[in-house]
Amino acid sequence: MNMKQRLILGTRKGVMVLDRESNGWRLSQHGQSGIPVPFAFCDARNATMWASLDHGHWGPKLARSKDAGKTWEDVPAPKYPEGALVKEGKPAALEYIWYIAPGPARRPNRMYLGTNPGGLFQSDDGGNTFALVEALWNQPSRMTGWFGGGRDTPGIHSLFTDPRNPDRTLIAISCAGVFETLDDGKSWTHRNKGLRADFLPDPSSEIGQDPHFMMACAANPDVLWQQNHCGIFRSEDGAKNWTDISESAGPARFGFAVAAHAKDPKTAWVVPGKSDQERTTIDGALFVCRTQDGGKTWQKQTKGLPQQLAYDLVYRHALDIAGDALAFGSTTGNLFFSPDGGENWTTVANYLPPIYSVRFAEF
Amino acid sequence: MARIRLTKHLQRFFPGLGEEVHADANTVRELIRVLDAKYPGFGHYVIDEQGAVRKHVNIFVNDMAVLDRTGLSDALGPNDEVFILQALSGG
């Protein structure tokens, strides 16, 4: 049976589920209406949809749906343990669930939550309960070298589990950098060599880097891509060393999202924005940049995207890839889809709420 | 028994919760615990996991905002009226 494509959006006004039918995209569900949803996705291992909720008043919450978004159930949100401190004198309490990630295929009940103020939470019962990953929280660098970038406190927004080795997980933190565990979370090492933090006295500092999003090539997980605050970086050795692959004169430099081709380790896409000071499109034109040679060169992809009077910004979780298909959503509430690696884009919807996350699924 | 007046917004998450409930408690902290036992999960909507009132939630005892927002030790008498309200925010 041919599976059909589905897009799951986390928006400022709830979760939206759009299904690709023969005559175009159709909204099949709008759940958690009115509630800001920083991130939503479908765990392909068990077809369960997850959404992080950012109630303005009632605190961050977690919800899941086992019927493709028709109904949602609350799942107890993770709790920082009593006595946990962000810094001396400041108790740690959950501020934001920034990312939800499935564990490796060989651990079907494992799930992760990346949160502010900097805690990674792990579940081994399918997400019914979560516990703080203490070894990461207890990193000596956390209280002294991690800090908030755009938010008041550091947050974890990217997580990758190595399909070859379920004990290996990489995460990315704004602002701290990339960390790796090789023993299923018992110990962690920073992996920031080659990154550059222009906002620090020592730009090559191993702690305090600001990855915006990190993604691995599925077929070759030693190849990692990172859209960073200070450029685009790529690693070919599993994050031991990073190389700056930003354009020196062209637009591929600042942005939030990056999408790695699943099979070709030299191909990836970014959606550039104009400098960290301005954070808007470049000259009012919205476009994607693709590299097919590991970042040596970048090509602008504009066909079907607005080239004037567009001021869309694309957040870190709002670009996704499935095979050759790409989709992204913007802070202006526009949603775009490309069936062919970004060569041609179609507008799926305008006038949506601000879009925080876009994730492909199948049904 | 204190009389508790609640914002309607909480009914979305706790459909059984009326706009007015009554409970026996000697402090605001105890009151939240009593309500949480009656409406499981309620407490975590109003206070965080360290016991502090959430930033955009206001609790009043009669017409006074609670003084102890981190420990909720403010005393309650049987004739007190407690208001649990959210501070409104923009679209």
Interface residues (C-beta under 8 A of the other chain):
Chain A: H55 G56 H57 W58 G59 D74 P76 A77 K79 Y80 E82 P91 A92 A93 L94
Chain B: H9 L10 F13 G41 H44 Y45 V46 D48 E49 Q50 A52 R54 H56 V57 Q86 A87 S89
